[in-house]
Amino acid sequence: MATPKESVQCFGRKKTVVAVTHCKRGRGLVKINGCPIELVEPEILRFKAYEPILLLERQRFAGVDMRIRVKGGGHTSQIYAIRGEHDKSTCGVFTR
């Protein structure tokens, strides 16, 4: 029988943007291209990136670290690709 993995890596696309998320157990850090999610500008796009986390309660994410790499496209498309990745990666972590 296979051993359960400690981390999940998945990707999502929106137009020409590719976002790759590496999700593992940790301290609740969410980083986009190496920067904390709190530093994403403009502010309205930061809220769009936060929505999936807020919908599933911030406490559930306290034990999960997410590193997100995003490349290509514009700012808005990047945020929507990241939002799709939140869903896939959290499902992968919480079901294991």
C-alpha positions, 0 to 999 in steps of 0.5 A: 500500500502506498504511503500518504504524501505530506504535500500536494502540487497542482496547477491551474490556468486562466487564459495565458496564465499558469499558476502552480501551487505547492501545498503542505502542512505548516504554519499558515503561510501563503506566498505568491511568487515569494511574497506574502499574500498580504503584500499583493497590490492592488488591494481589490485583487488581494481580496479576490485572492483571499476569498477562497481562504475566507470562505473555508474559514481562516482557522482551517488554513492555520496548519497549511503552507501554500507556495504559489508560482504564477507566470504570464498574463495580466494581474487580474488573470493571475489572481483568478488562476490563483483562486482556482488553485486554492480550491484544488490544493486545499481539497488535496491537503484536507482529504489526505 
